[in-house]
Amino acid sequence: MNKKTPPEQRFKTKYTINGNGCWLWKTFNGRTYPSFTLDKVRKAHIASYMMFNGNIPKGKVVRHTCHNAGCVNPKHLILGTQKENI
């Protein structure tokens, strides 16, 4: 696969699914968020949100409802404010 491969197809090769439905990024080390190249290099959970749920309005951040920082399942990602995310 290369960058000409559709991003959704490339993305599917980067995670595994656990028993809680989390899509766990294979290279997540627990310290820094993994990245994925969509239109530019982005944090993988942000790229997932954008691919499957749409754009992120100014002033909003992508939050994990599962509280698993390595999860990129778009069903586990919601928008909120930075204050809500803390």
N, C-alpha and C positions, 0 to 999 in steps of 0.2 A: 504494500500500500504506500501511496505517496500523497502529497498535498493536493493532487488533482482528484483523489478519491473523495467522494462526498463526506463532509465532516461527521455526519451521523454514523456513517459506516466505520470511519476511523475511530470514533468515540466508543463504539460498542466493543472494540478490542481492548479497551483500557481498564475495564472494571470487571469485578465478579459480584454476584448477588448473594447476600447472606440470608439467614432465616427470618430476619426482620424486614426484608424487602429493601434494605439499603444496597445501593450500587457502590461497592467499595473500590476506590481507585487503587489499582495494583501497586503503584509505586509510592503511595502515601506513607511518609515516615513518622507521622504524628507530630511533627514540629512545624513544617512549612506546607502551605497548601500546594497541591499539585497543580500543574499548568497544562493547558491545551490550546493549540492554535486554531482559532476560529477565523475571524477577520484579522485578528492580531492575537498575540499570546495573552491569554487570560487565565485567571484561576479556574480550575476545572469545574467547580460547582457553579460559577458564574456563566461559563460557556454552556453548561448543561441547561441552566435556566433559560438562557437566551435562545438556544436551539429549539427547545420544546415548549416554552411558555411565552416567549416574546421579549421585547426590549425592556430595559430597566429604566424607569423614570428617574430623572435627576432628583437627588436627595434621598433615594431609596437604596437599600443594600439587600443582598440575598441572604436569607437566614435558613438554617437547618431546623426543621420541626422535629427531627429524630435526634438532634444534639450530637450527631456523629460528623465531625469535621471532614472525614474522608469519604462521606457519602455524596454521590452526584446524581441520585435519583431525582428527576424533576418533580415527582409527586411529593418529595420530602422537602422541597425548597419553596419558600414564600418570600414575598417582599416585606420589608419593614424599614424602620428608621435605625440609624446607628445606635440611638439610645435604647431601642427595643432589643437590639442585638447584644448588648452588653450584659 
